[in-house]
Amino acid sequence: MIVDFRKSTVPPPPPSVMDSPITSVESFRFLGTTITQDLKWEPTISSLIKKAQQRMYFLRQLRKAKLQFYTAIIESILPSSITSSITSSITSSITVWFAGATVRDKQRLQCIVRSAEEVIGRSLPSLQDLYVARARGRAGRITADPCHPAHGLFQSLPSGRRQRSIRTRTSRHKNSFFPSAVGLLNTS
């Protein structure tokens, strides 16, 4: 897959390895996340919504043990809640796509969570709250580990209370994990 946002319209030559041409693709799935050539998250979010809606049928059918079923079946594909973040941190990539997702996609996912709230009769944390908790936790682990490759991106200001903001030129970079995580650490 070739990701290129230059303004020139000249297509790059096809890549090759040892004079063998390599087929280029527009998107691929990696660890359950669909990565597209234009770095849009709509296919990933649509996939999550489809899975959640399929599983909501079973939740509506089961009137007993609703919360346990929600936690085991639906929450396993949605971003995990604060209380179960350890068990399902491997199954969700909210810190990757949430900051760059469109408002419409976030609303579509939040609609699934609200539907589940109505069925189980209990309020659940919003996607924004889940993202903030997960991003702060991941950023905290990165800042605590000096051997982490991204440790240098989290530079403390002389006061020691805040992190130096990461300068970005594009909104795509601004909405990626590291600048968003620095902003979240500075607001806590």
C-alpha positions as CSV (number, residue, x, y, z in Angstrom):
1,M,0.0,0.0,0.0
2,I,1.3,3.4,-0.9
3,V,0.3,6.4,1.3
4,D,1.2,9.6,-0.5
5,F,-0.4,13.0,0.2
6,R,1.8,15.1,-2.1
7,K,0.0,17.5,-4.4
8,S,1.7,16.1,-7.6
9,T,-0.6,13.8,-9.6
10,V,2.2,11.8,-11.1
11,P,1.6,8.2,-10.0
12,P,4.7,6.6,-8.5
13,P,6.3,3.7,-10.3
14,P,5.1,0.3,-9.2
15,P,7.3,-1.1,-6.3
16,S,9.4,-4.1,-7.0
17,V,11.6,-6.5,-5.0
18,M,14.5,-8.1,-6.9
19,D,12.9,-7.1,-10.2
20,S,9.6,-8.7,-9.3
21,P,6.6,-6.3,-9.3
22,I,4.6,-6.0,-6.1
23,T,0.9,-5.7,-6.2
24,S,-0.3,-2.5,-4.6
25,V,-3.6,-2.5,-2.5
26,E,-5.8,0.3,-1.4
27,S,-6.5,-1.1,2.1
28,F,-5.6,-3.9,4.4
29,R,-6.5,-5.3,7.9
30,F,-3.9,-5.4,10.6
31,L,-4.8,-6.7,14.0
32,G,-8.5,-6.0,13.4
33,T,-8.0,-2.4,12.2
34,T,-8.6,-1.6,8.5
35,I,-5.9,0.8,7.3
36,T,-6.7,2.6,4.0
37,Q,-4.5,4.4,1.5
38,D,-6.0,7.8,2.5
39,L,-5.8,7.0,6.3
40,K,-9.5,7.3,6.9
41,W,-11.0,5.3,9.8
42,E,-14.5,4.9,8.4
43,P,-14.0,1.2,7.3
44,T,-12.8,0.3,10.7
45,I,-15.7,2.0,12.5
46,S,-18.2,0.6,10.1
47,S,-16.9,-2.9,10.8
48,L,-17.1,-2.3,14.6
49,I,-20.7,-1.0,14.2
50,K,-21.7,-4.0,12.1
51,K,-20.3,-6.4,14.7
52,A,-21.9,-4.6,17.6
53,Q,-25.3,-4.5,15.8
54,Q,-25.2,-8.2,15.1
55,R,-24.5,-8.9,18.7
56,M,-27.1,-6.5,20.0
57,Y,-29.7,-9.0,18.8
58,F,-28.5,-11.6,21.3
59,L,-28.4,-9.0,24.1
60,R,-32.1,-8.1,23.4
61,Q,-33.0,-11.8,23.5
62,L,-31.3,-12.4,26.9
63,R,-33.2,-10.7,29.6
64,K,-31.1,-12.4,32.4
65,A,-27.4,-11.6,32.9
66,K,-27.5,-8.6,30.5
67,L,-24.5,-6.8,31.9
68,Q,-22.3,-9.9,31.8
69,F,-23.4,-10.6,28.3
70,Y,-22.7,-7.0,27.2
71,T,-19.2,-7.2,28.8
72,A,-18.3,-10.5,27.2
73,I,-19.8,-10.1,23.7
74,I,-20.3,-6.5,22.7
75,E,-17.6,-4.7,24.8
76,S,-15.0,-7.1,23.5
77,I,-15.2,-5.4,20.0
78,L,-15.9,-1.9,21.2
79,P,-13.3,0.1,23.1
80,S,-13.2,-1.4,26.6
81,S,-14.5,0.3,29.7
82,I,-12.3,1.7,32.3
83,T,-13.0,-1.2,34.7
84,S,-12.2,-3.9,32.1
85,S,-9.4,-2.2,30.2
86,I,-6.8,-4.7,31.2
87,T,-8.7,-7.7,29.9
88,S,-9.7,-6.3,26.5
89,S,-6.8,-3.9,25.8
90,I,-5.5,-6.3,23.1
91,T,-8.9,-6.4,21.2
92,S,-9.4,-2.7,20.7
93,S,-7.4,0.0,19.0
94,I,-9.3,3.1,20.2
95,T,-6.1,5.0,20.9
96,V,-5.2,4.6,17.2
97,W,-8.4,5.7,15.5
98,F,-10.5,7.8,17.9
99,A,-8.7,11.1,17.6
100,G,-8.8,10.9,13.8
101,A,-12.3,9.6,13.5
102,T,-15.0,11.9,12.2
103,V,-17.7,13.3,14.4
104,R,-20.3,11.2,12.4
105,D,-18.4,8.0,13.0
106,K,-18.0,8.7,16.7
107,Q,-21.8,9.4,16.9
108,R,-22.5,6.1,15.1
109,L,-20.5,4.2,17.7
110,Q,-21.9,6.1,20.6
111,C,-25.4,5.2,19.3
112,I,-24.5,1.5,19.8
113,V,-23.4,2.2,23.3
114,R,-26.7,4.0,24.1
115,S,-28.7,1.1,22.6
116,A,-26.8,-1.3,24.9
117,E,-27.5,1.0,27.9
118,E,-31.3,0.9,27.1
119,V,-31.3,-2.9,26.9
120,I,-29.3,-3.6,30.0
121,G,-30.8,-0.7,32.0
122,R,-27.4,0.6,33.2
123,S,-25.4,3.6,32.1
124,L,-22.1,2.9,30.4
125,P,-19.1,5.2,29.9
126,S,-19.0,7.3,26.7
127,L,-16.5,6.6,24.0
128,Q,-14.8,9.9,24.8
129,D,-14.3,8.8,28.4
130,L,-13.0,5.5,27.3
131,Y,-10.6,7.1,24.9
132,V,-9.3,9.6,27.4
133,A,-8.7,6.9,30.0
134,R,-6.9,4.6,27.5
135,A,-4.8,7.3,25.9
136,R,-3.7,8.7,29.3
137,G,-2.8,5.3,30.4
138,R,-0.8,4.5,27.3
139,A,0.9,7.9,27.4
140,G,1.7,7.4,31.1
141,R,3.3,4.0,30.3
142,I,5.4,5.6,27.5
143,T,6.6,8.5,29.6
144,A,7.5,6.1,32.4
145,D,9.6,3.8,30.1
146,P,12.8,5.6,28.9
147,C,13.5,2.6,26.6
148,H,10.2,3.1,24.7
149,P,10.8,4.4,21.1
150,A,8.3,7.2,21.5
151,H,9.6,8.3,25.0
152,G,11.4,11.3,23.4
153,L,8.1,12.7,22.1
154,F,6.9,13.4,25.6
155,Q,9.2,16.2,26.8
156,S,8.5,17.9,30.1
157,L,8.5,21.6,30.3
158,P,10.8,23.2,32.9
159,S,8.0,23.4,35.4
160,G,7.7,19.6,35.3
161,R,3.9,19.7,35.4
162,R,3.2,19.8,31.7
163,Q,4.5,18.2,28.5
164,R,5.9,20.2,25.5
165,S,3.2,20.3,22.7
166,I,4.1,18.5,19.5
167,R,4.1,20.9,16.6
168,T,2.0,19.7,13.7
169,R,1.5,21.1,10.2
170,T,-1.5,19.1,9.2
171,S,-4.8,18.2,10.9
172,R,-4.1,14.5,10.1
173,H,-0.9,14.7,12.3
174,K,-2.7,16.8,14.9
175,N,-5.4,14.1,15.2
176,S,-3.0,11.3,15.6
177,F,-2.2,9.6,18.9
178,F,1.0,11.4,20.1
179,P,-0.1,15.1,19.8
180,S,-3.6,14.1,21.2
181,A,-2.0,12.2,24.1
182,V,0.2,15.2,25.0
183,G,-2.8,17.4,25.0
184,L,-4.7,14.9,27.3
185,L,-1.7,14.7,29.7
186,N,-1.6,18.5,29.8
187,T,-5.3,18.8,30.7
188,S,-5.2,16.3,33.6
